[in-house]
Amino acid sequence: MRDTQKSPPLPRYDRERWLETALNVLATEGGARLRIDSLVKNLGVTKGSFYHHFKNRDEFVRALIDYWSKEFTESVINDVNTSEASPSERLLSLTQYVEAEGLDQFDIAFRSWAAQDPVVAEALREVDRRRYEFVRGVFAAIGFEGAELEMRVRLFLVFISARRSVYTPQSAYDSASETLLRHEFLTQKH
């Protein structure tokens, strides 16, 4: 007699879970591993699950880029912009939010992927432009202008985006103290 007991169904992935999983694959394995066959195998789901949410890989890539841009740039900017805090406090809040939530964890992966894919490169330039405009506006509201404004904006953006990619020895300060010291360094007029 055959065993008529059904095997458990495969897990279901909604569109957002596919995108979250893809971000993690991108960060740990690179853009080359964002192939449909690799993803469904790693997730233990069928290709039908993928095609239920995405027409093809190009649509998937565009959705992933849009998701990253919205979740890790636009929503953060919107949250910080709605604050009634001073410009300096908003900049500190932005830094603390990015660091506490690890929102920069995918930046290096996207930059690496952009070096190989012109669609990703174009989207990355737009994200960088949006971040630059926002941070520049905050530093300008603090009172910086000219070369001093531009240098502070660039230092802030490079640090916040690439801090995970450069090894530095353990600091004598805890991360909260270090964040405050860095903030003071960047926002104090000399």
Secondary structure in CASP SS format (residue, H / E / C, confidence):
PFRMAT SS
TARGET T0000
AUTHOR 0000-0000-0000
METHOD secondary structure of the structure
MODEL  1
M C 1.00
R C 1.00
D C 1.00
T C 1.00
Q C 1.00
K C 1.00
S C 1.00
P C 1.00
P C 1.00
L C 1.00
P C 1.00
R C 1.00
Y C 1.00
D C 1.00
R H 1.00
E H 1.00
R H 1.00
W H 1.00
L H 1.00
E H 1.00
T H 1.00
A H 1.00
L H 1.00
N H 1.00
V H 1.00
L H 1.00
A H 1.00
T H 1.00
E H 1.00
G C 1.00
G H 1.00
A H 1.00
R H 1.00
L C 1.00
R C 1.00
I H 1.00
D H 1.00
S H 1.00
L H 1.00
V H 1.00
K H 1.00
N H 1.00
L H 1.00
G C 1.00
V C 1.00
T C 1.00
K H 1.00
G H 1.00
S H 1.00
F H 1.00
Y H 1.00
H H 1.00
H H 1.00
F C 1.00
K C 1.00
N C 1.00
R H 1.00
D H 1.00
E H 1.00
F H 1.00
V H 1.00
R H 1.00
A H 1.00
L H 1.00
I H 1.00
D H 1.00
Y H 1.00
W H 1.00
S H 1.00
K H 1.00
E H 1.00
F H 1.00
T H 1.00
E H 1.00
S H 1.00
V H 1.00
I H 1.00
N H 1.00
D H 1.00
V H 1.00
N H 1.00
T C 1.00
S C 1.00
E C 1.00
A C 1.00
S C 1.00
P H 1.00
S H 1.00
E H 1.00
R H 1.00
L H 1.00
L H 1.00
S H 1.00
L H 1.00
T H 1.00
Q H 1.00
Y H 1.00
V H 1.00
E H 1.00
A H 1.00
E H 1.00
G C 1.00
L C 1.00
D C 1.00
Q C 1.00
F C 1.00
D H 1.00
I H 1.00
A H 1.00
F H 1.00
R H 1.00
S H 1.00
W H 1.00
A H 1.00
A C 1.00
Q C 1.00
D C 1.00
P H 1.00
V H 1.00
V H 1.00
A H 1.00
E H 1.00
A H 1.00
L H 1.00
R H 1.00
E H 1.00
V H 1.00
D H 1.00
R H 1.00
R H 1.00
R H 1.00
Y H 1.00
E H 1.00
F H 1.00
V H 1.00
R H 1.00
G H 1.00
V H 1.00
F H 1.00
A H 1.00
A H 1.00
I H 1.00
G C 1.00
F C 1.00
E C 1.00
G H 1.00
A H 1.00
E H 1.00
L H 1.00
E H 1.00
M H 1.00
R H 1.00
V H 1.00
R H 1.00
L H 1.00
F H 1.00
L H 1.00
V H 1.00
F H 1.00
I H 1.00
S H 1.00
A H 1.00
R H 1.00
R H 1.00
S H 1.00
V C 1.00
Y C 1.00
T C 1.00
P C 1.00
Q C 1.00
S C 1.00
A C 1.00
Y C 1.00
D C 1.00
S H 1.00
A H 1.00
S H 1.00
E H 1.00
T H 1.00
L H 1.00
L H 1.00
R H 1.00
H H 1.00
E H 1.00
F H 1.00
L H 1.00
T H 1.00
Q C 1.00
K C 1.00
H C 1.00
END
